[in-house]
């Protein structure tokens, strides 16, 4: 059964058949952060625990073209 996960507070989704995600790390790409209408574009990486999300946020913070925003819990919807 496939489950869709949503980063709480954002319109960012990820599907999974086997992993159970609990948190998402929200970031924006500084080099390409706006769409054609000037809206900020956010991305996310999904993680199976708060601990792995915190490690993921440190990895994002090390990259010059990405800006760490926050770690949020995810909600799930069964498809």
PLY file of the C-alpha trace (Angstrom):
ply
format ascii 1.0
element vertex 79
property float x
property float y
property float z
element edge 78
property int vertex1
property int vertex2
end_header
0.00 0.00 0.00
1.43 3.37 -0.99
1.30 6.23 1.51
1.56 9.92 0.61
3.40 12.10 3.11
2.94 15.87 3.32
5.37 18.32 4.93
3.15 20.14 7.45
2.57 23.76 6.43
3.91 23.29 2.88
2.54 21.95 -0.38
5.33 19.36 -0.63
4.56 15.63 -0.90
6.38 12.33 -1.13
5.07 8.82 -1.76
6.45 5.65 -0.20
5.53 1.99 -0.17
8.05 0.87 2.44
9.53 3.76 4.46
7.61 5.52 7.22
8.54 9.20 7.25
8.09 11.33 10.36
9.86 14.63 9.56
10.80 16.79 6.60
13.67 19.26 6.26
12.49 22.35 4.39
14.98 24.34 2.32
15.15 26.74 -0.59
17.62 26.80 -3.45
19.20 30.26 -3.28
20.31 30.08 -6.91
16.82 29.36 -8.24
14.41 30.29 -5.47
11.54 32.01 -7.35
9.09 30.86 -9.97
8.06 33.04 -12.93
5.61 34.95 -10.71
8.06 35.84 -7.92
6.85 33.20 -5.45
9.51 31.44 -3.37
10.02 27.78 -4.24
10.71 25.43 -1.34
12.07 21.89 -1.42
12.17 19.16 1.19
13.95 15.99 2.14
11.89 13.42 4.04
13.31 11.44 6.99
12.35 8.46 9.13
13.17 10.14 12.47
13.89 13.52 14.02
17.53 12.48 14.47
18.03 11.79 10.75
16.19 15.02 9.91
18.59 16.97 12.13
21.56 15.35 10.37
19.95 16.19 7.02
19.52 19.82 8.05
23.24 20.04 8.84
24.05 18.62 5.39
21.82 21.21 3.73
23.33 24.04 5.79
26.81 23.08 4.49
25.80 23.59 0.86
26.33 27.10 -0.45
23.34 27.04 -2.83
20.78 25.78 -0.28
19.25 27.65 2.65
17.87 25.61 5.56
14.40 26.84 6.60
13.06 24.44 9.25
12.27 20.86 10.27
8.55 20.03 10.26
6.54 16.91 11.10
4.80 15.13 8.25
1.21 14.00 7.93
0.26 10.89 6.00
-2.59 9.94 3.70
-3.20 6.36 2.64
-3.75 6.09 -1.13
0 1
1 2
2 3
3 4
4 5
5 6
6 7
7 8
8 9
9 10
10 11
11 12
12 13
13 14
14 15
15 16
16 17
17 18
18 19
19 20
20 21
21 22
22 23
23 24
24 25
25 26
26 27
27 28
28 29
29 30
30 31
31 32
32 33
33 34
34 35
35 36
36 37
37 38
38 39
39 40
40 41
41 42
42 43
43 44
44 45
45 46
46 47
47 48
48 49
49 50
50 51
51 52
52 53
53 54
54 55
55 56
56 57
57 58
58 59
59 60
60 61
61 62
62 63
63 64
64 65
65 66
66 67
67 68
68 69
69 70
70 71
71 72
72 73
73 74
74 75
75 76
76 77
77 78
